Amino acid sequence: MVQLTGTKKIRCAVFISGTGSNLKSLIQFTKKKKSPISIELIISNNRKAKGLKFGKIFKISNKVFNYKNKTIAEKKIISEIKKKKIKLICLAGFMKILSKDFIKNFKGKILNIHPSLLPKYKGLNTHQRVISNNEKYSGCTVHLVNSRLDSGKIILQKRVKISKFDTAKSLAKKILIQEHILYPKAIIKIFSL
Ligand code: GAR
């Protein structure tokens, strides 16, 4: 993994596609002394992503890349990331799949948060599938990204109990609260390994 050198914080980019509540919680985390990271860049594939507002509020530069052509988009992202000397990428509700080449470029340096207890329920629409299968528990996972979808090394997980009244929407809400706690914890963990 990335090495911590002295007291300098690890320069991090957060990738989002939507609301950005995980981004917000990560930004709040970086304000704490114990945070090993600083967020230097927000990247989105969606110019309408609500989370982009946090870039403005917290004065973090953000860039939106048009994903109509993924190869070109990724080339531009890599160049931006290198320019900003980014050493860690945190995917936080980023709904595009990174290419194998991109992942190779940043091997061991990309984290993702997924709203299920991986390896169960990889991919999209997790909460509805969990509810339809009458699961008793779901949760969230922070893992390293490798070339297979939602399959990299698991860093941390949090289990969440499902009540018989839960819907996909209520479960998503419950899990999201845990995600906001889990992501910072996982970041602390990888830098203390
Ligand atoms: C989160 O629940 C995150 O785990 C999920 O999208 C949501 C984004 O919320 N990510 C995925 O499903 C990735 N496959 P946020 O924009 O409020 O952080």
Boltz pocket constraint, residues with backbone or C-beta under 6 A from the ligand:
constraints:
  - pocket:
      binder: B
      contacts: [[A, 16], [A, 17], [A, 18], [A, 19], [A, 20], [A, 21], [A, 22], [A, 23], [A, 51], [A, 92], [A, 93], [A, 94], [A, 95], [A, 113], [A, 114], [A, 115], [A, 123], [A, 124], [A, 172], [A, 176], [A, 179]]
      max_distance: 6.0
